[in-house]
């Protein structure tokens, strides 16, 4: 039986066979190894084999290591592969050039086995952590779109309102990192709709009082789906799912929170959500004009919406409209 080799794949590049042999002896037990003796071959292997990491000599005939690294970083297929320079060059200016070219670390020649193993392991750990973060974001975005497809034909609503939420957050003074996290959490705001029966969720007419009580449960269902997690992103997504139908004056649901007791992320999502819903065509209504929607939001300042966030929304409106145009439903 041929079992797949799950070890990380490294590309080792050096024009000296002895140097390749030394690195082979150090790395072969823990890693799959590819070898190249010049920059052109290294670029070709990187494109065809997609290694997890590249160990690259600098002083080589033809393409130097610096030039090879620069070309790798210019190509979509190879730009995210981390490059560690393995070199006898040790001046600060050499390191500066290397980092400018796109490398992530240096290993000095003659190499030490423990240092090589430690540096390679550290860089691969960073790659794994980033891959995990990216995968988690993809799952969050896809779950959000799955919920939206239940009652929206394209799922573009969650994409638009996520962008709008980020712009409102930035205009309100939220830091870039927190605004980006809100952008990534926003698609989960209505994930609880997946727990609402289609007979109610897709009903073309007005809901009865009993049906409306069932519909309102999507906020708590969404929070339960996301659950309690140590991730700050999922914690924010849970707050948004639970509280995005709360209103500034306390008339919202599910908990009737008032004012600042409503998490600010949920207050922002409420505003972004309503703006997109009103300005979008639905089976049961034509889109409102931008002017009519802005007037409505202004009239709801201090009732449905946080007044300070309404001001931030109006400040961000030109950017919101710029983002909105190419994302409208076909």
C-alpha positions as CSV (number, residue, x, y, z in Angstrom):
1,X,0.0,0.0,0.0
2,X,1.4,3.4,-1.0
3,X,0.6,5.8,1.9
4,X,0.7,9.6,1.2
5,X,3.7,11.3,2.7
6,X,2.1,14.0,5.0
7,X,5.4,15.6,6.0
8,X,5.9,19.3,5.1
9,X,7.7,19.8,1.8
10,X,10.8,21.9,1.6
11,X,12.7,23.2,-1.4
12,X,16.4,23.6,-0.8
13,X,18.3,25.7,-3.3
14,X,22.2,26.0,-3.4
15,X,24.7,25.8,-6.3
16,X,27.1,23.8,-4.1
17,X,26.3,20.0,-3.9
18,X,28.1,19.7,-0.6
19,X,25.8,22.4,1.0
20,X,22.8,20.5,-0.4
21,X,24.1,17.3,1.1
22,X,24.6,18.9,4.5
23,X,21.0,20.2,4.5
24,X,19.7,16.8,3.3
25,X,21.3,15.1,6.3
26,X,19.7,17.6,8.7
27,X,16.2,17.7,7.2
28,X,15.4,14.4,5.5
29,X,14.0,12.6,8.5
30,X,11.3,15.2,9.2
31,X,10.6,16.7,5.8
32,X,10.0,15.9,2.1
33,X,12.9,17.5,0.2
34,X,13.2,19.0,-3.2
35,X,16.5,20.3,-4.5
36,X,17.6,22.9,-7.0
37,X,21.1,24.3,-7.9
38,X,20.0,27.5,-9.6
39,X,17.3,30.2,-9.3
40,X,15.5,29.3,-12.5
41,X,15.1,25.6,-11.5
42,X,14.0,26.8,-8.0
43,X,11.2,29.0,-9.5
44,X,10.1,26.1,-11.7
45,X,9.9,23.6,-8.8
46,X,8.2,26.2,-6.6
47,X,5.5,26.6,-9.2
48,X,5.0,22.9,-9.9
49,X,5.4,21.4,-6.4
50,X,4.1,24.2,-4.1
51,X,6.6,23.6,-1.3
52,X,5.7,24.7,2.2
53,X,9.0,26.5,2.7
54,X,12.1,27.4,0.7
55,X,15.7,27.4,2.0
56,X,17.6,29.6,-0.5
57,X,21.3,30.4,-1.0
58,X,22.0,34.0,-1.9
59,X,25.3,33.8,-3.8
60,X,24.5,31.7,-6.9
61,X,25.5,32.1,-10.6
62,X,22.8,33.3,-12.9
63,X,19.9,34.4,-10.8
64,X,21.1,35.3,-7.3
65,X,19.0,34.3,-4.3
66,X,17.8,37.9,-3.9
67,X,16.6,38.0,-7.5
68,X,15.0,34.5,-7.2
69,X,13.2,35.6,-4.0
70,X,11.9,38.7,-5.7
71,X,10.6,36.8,-8.7
72,X,8.9,34.2,-6.4
73,X,7.1,37.1,-4.5
74,X,5.9,38.6,-7.8
75,X,4.0,35.5,-8.8
76,X,0.6,34.6,-7.4
77,X,1.3,30.9,-7.2
78,X,4.5,31.3,-5.1
79,X,4.3,34.7,-3.4
80,X,3.0,33.2,-0.1
81,X,5.7,30.5,0.3
82,X,8.0,31.6,3.1
83,X,11.7,31.9,2.1
84,X,14.6,31.5,4.5
85,X,18.0,32.6,3.2
86,X,20.9,30.3,4.0
87,X,24.0,32.3,3.4
88,X,27.6,33.3,4.5
89,X,26.7,37.0,4.0
90,X,26.3,38.4,7.5
91,X,26.3,42.3,7.1
92,X,23.3,44.2,8.3
93,X,23.0,45.6,4.8
94,X,22.8,42.1,3.4
95,X,20.0,41.2,5.8
96,X,18.2,44.4,5.0
97,X,18.3,43.6,1.3
98,X,17.0,40.1,2.0
99,X,14.0,41.2,4.1
100,X,13.2,43.8,1.4
101,X,13.2,41.0,-1.2
102,X,10.7,39.1,0.9
103,X,12.5,36.6,3.0
104,X,11.2,35.8,6.5
105,X,14.5,34.7,8.2
106,X,18.3,34.1,7.8
107,X,20.4,31.1,8.7
108,X,24.2,31.7,8.7
109,X,26.6,29.3,7.0
110,X,28.2,27.1,8.1
111,X,24.9,25.8,9.3
112,X,24.1,24.3,12.7
113,X,21.6,21.5,12.7
114,X,19.7,22.6,15.8
115,X,19.4,26.1,14.4
116,X,18.2,24.9,11.0
117,X,15.6,22.6,12.5
118,X,14.4,25.3,15.0
119,X,14.0,28.0,12.3
120,X,12.3,25.8,9.9
121,X,9.9,24.5,12.5
122,X,9.1,28.1,13.7
123,X,8.3,29.3,10.2
124,X,6.1,26.3,9.4
125,X,4.2,26.8,12.7
126,X,3.4,30.4,11.6
127,X,2.2,29.1,8.2
128,X,0.0,26.6,9.9
129,X,-1.5,29.2,12.3
130,X,-2.3,31.5,9.4
131,X,-3.8,28.7,7.4
132,X,-6.0,27.9,10.4
133,X,-7.1,31.5,10.7
134,X,-7.9,31.7,7.0
135,X,-9.9,28.5,7.1
136,X,-11.9,29.7,10.1
137,X,-12.7,32.9,8.3
138,X,-13.8,31.0,5.2
139,X,-16.1,28.8,7.3
140,X,-17.7,31.8,9.0
141,X,-18.3,33.5,5.7
142,X,-19.8,30.4,4.1
143,X,-22.1,29.7,7.1
144,X,-23.3,33.3,6.9
145,X,-24.0,33.0,3.2
146,X,-25.7,29.7,3.7
147,X,-28.1,31.3,6.1
148,X,-28.7,34.2,3.7
149,X,-29.5,31.8,0.8
150,X,-32.5,30.7,2.8
151,X,-34.4,33.9,2.0
152,X,-32.1,35.8,-0.4
153,X,-31.4,34.4,-3.9
154,X,-27.8,35.5,-4.2
155,X,-26.3,35.8,-0.7
156,X,-24.8,39.1,-1.6
157,X,-26.6,40.9,1.2
158,X,-24.1,39.5,3.8
159,X,-21.1,40.6,1.7
160,X,-22.5,44.1,1.2
161,X,-23.5,44.7,4.8
162,X,-20.2,43.4,6.1
163,X,-18.4,46.0,4.1
164,X,-20.8,48.7,5.3
165,X,-20.3,47.7,8.9
166,X,-16.6,48.1,8.6
167,X,-16.9,51.5,7.1
168,X,-19.3,52.7,9.8
169,X,-17.0,51.2,12.5
170,X,-14.0,53.1,11.1
171,X,-16.0,56.3,10.9
172,X,-17.1,55.9,14.5
173,X,-13.4,55.7,15.6
174,X,-13.0,51.9,15.9
175,X,-9.4,50.7,15.3
176,X,-8.5,49.0,12.1
177,X,-8.0,45.6,13.7
178,X,-11.4,45.7,15.5
179,X,-13.1,47.0,12.4
180,X,-11.6,44.1,10.3
181,X,-12.7,41.6,12.9
182,X,-16.3,43.0,12.7
183,X,-16.1,42.7,8.9
184,X,-15.3,39.0,9.4
185,X,-17.9,38.4,12.1
186,X,-20.7,40.2,10.3
187,X,-21.7,37.4,7.9
188,X,-22.8,35.3,10.9
189,X,-25.4,37.8,12.1
190,X,-28.4,35.9,10.7
191,X,-27.0,32.3,11.0
192,X,-29.9,31.5,13.3
193,X,-32.3,31.7,10.4
194,X,-31.2,28.1,9.6
195,X,-33.2,27.1,12.7
196,X,-36.4,28.7,11.6
197,X,-39.0,26.6,9.7
198,X,-39.2,27.5,6.0
199,X,-43.0,27.8,6.3
200,X,-42.4,30.9,8.5
201,X,-39.0,32.1,7.1
202,X,-40.3,32.1,3.5
203,X,-43.9,33.0,4.1
204,X,-44.8,35.6,1.5
205,X,-47.4,37.4,3.6
206,X,-47.4,39.0,7.0
207,X,-46.5,36.7,9.9
208,X,-49.1,36.0,12.6
209,X,-48.2,37.0,16.2
210,X,-47.2,33.4,17.0
211,X,-45.1,33.1,13.8
212,X,-43.4,36.3,14.7
213,X,-42.4,34.9,18.1
214,X,-40.9,31.9,16.3
215,X,-39.0,34.2,13.9
216,X,-37.6,36.2,16.7
217,X,-35.9,33.1,18.1
218,X,-33.3,33.2,15.3
219,X,-31.2,35.6,17.4
220,X,-30.8,33.2,20.2
221,X,-30.5,30.2,17.8
222,X,-27.6,32.0,16.1
223,X,-25.8,32.6,19.4
224,X,-26.3,28.9,20.3
225,X,-24.9,27.8,16.9
226,X,-21.8,29.9,17.3
227,X,-21.5,28.9,20.9
228,X,-18.8,29.9,23.5
229,X,-15.3,29.9,22.1
230,X,-12.0,31.5,23.2
231,X,-11.6,33.1,19.7
232,X,-12.2,36.8,19.9
233,X,-13.7,36.6,16.4
234,X,-16.3,34.0,17.3
235,X,-17.1,35.9,20.6
236,X,-17.8,39.0,18.5
237,X,-19.8,36.9,16.0
238,X,-21.9,35.5,18.9
239,X,-22.6,39.0,20.3
240,X,-23.7,40.2,16.8
241,X,-25.9,37.2,16.2
242,X,-27.6,37.6,19.6
243,X,-28.1,41.4,19.7
244,X,-28.4,42.8,16.2
245,X,-32.2,43.2,16.6
246,X,-31.9,45.2,19.8
247,X,-32.9,48.8,19.6
248,X,-31.4,51.9,21.2
249,X,-34.6,52.7,23.0
250,X,-35.1,49.2,24.4
251,X,-37.9,48.1,22.1
252,X,-35.9,45.4,20.3
253,X,-35.3,41.7,21.0
254,X,-34.4,39.2,22.3
255,X,-33.5,40.9,25.6
256,X,-34.8,44.4,25.3
257,X,-31.4,46.0,25.9
258,X,-31.2,49.8,26.0
259,X,-28.5,52.1,24.7
260,X,-24.9,51.3,25.5
261,X,-26.0,48.0,27.0
262,X,-26.2,46.8,23.4
263,X,-22.8,45.6,22.2
264,X,-21.4,48.3,19.9
265,X,-20.7,45.6,17.2
266,X,-24.4,44.7,17.2
267,X,-25.5,48.4,17.0
268,X,-23.3,48.8,13.9
269,X,-24.6,45.7,12.3
270,X,-28.2,46.8,12.9
271,X,-27.5,50.0,11.0
272,X,-25.7,48.3,8.1
273,X,-28.3,45.6,7.9
274,X,-31.2,48.0,7.7
275,X,-29.5,50.2,5.2
276,X,-28.9,47.3,2.8
277,X,-32.3,45.7,3.3
278,X,-34.1,48.9,2.5
279,X,-32.1,49.8,-0.5
280,X,-32.3,46.3,-2.0
281,X,-35.0,44.7,-4.1
282,X,-36.9,41.9,-2.5
283,X,-39.8,39.7,-3.8
284,X,-42.2,41.7,-1.5
285,X,-40.9,45.2,-2.2
286,X,-39.0,47.5,-4.5
287,X,-35.7,49.1,-3.3
288,X,-36.0,52.4,-1.5
289,X,-34.0,55.3,-2.8
290,X,-30.8,56.2,-1.0
291,X,-32.3,59.6,0.1
292,X,-35.4,58.0,1.5
293,X,-33.3,55.4,3.4
294,X,-31.0,58.0,4.9
295,X,-34.0,60.0,6.0
296,X,-35.5,57.0,7.6
297,X,-32.3,56.2,9.5
298,X,-32.0,59.8,10.6
299,X,-35.6,59.7,11.9
300,X,-34.8,56.5,13.8
301,X,-31.8,58.0,15.5
302,X,-32.2,57.7,19.2
303,X,-35.0,55.1,18.7
304,X,-33.8,52.2,16.7
305,X,-30.3,53.4,16.2
306,X,-27.4,54.8,18.3
307,X,-27.3,58.6,17.4
308,X,-23.5,58.6,17.3
309,X,-23.5,55.7,14.9
310,X,-26.0,57.4,12.7
311,X,-23.6,60.4,12.4
312,X,-20.8,57.9,11.6
313,X,-22.9,56.3,9.0
314,X,-23.6,59.6,7.3
315,X,-19.9,60.4,7.3
316,X,-19.1,57.0,5.8
317,X,-22.0,57.1,3.2
318,X,-19.9,58.2,0.2
319,X,-17.5,55.2,0.7
320,X,-20.4,52.9,1.4
321,X,-22.1,53.8,-1.9
322,X,-18.8,53.3,-3.7
323,X,-18.4,49.8,-2.3
324,X,-22.1,49.0,-2.9
325,X,-22.3,49.7,-6.6
326,X,-20.4,46.6,-7.9
327,X,-22.0,44.3,-5.3
328,X,-25.6,44.9,-6.1
329,X,-27.7,41.8,-7.0
330,X,-27.9,41.1,-10.8
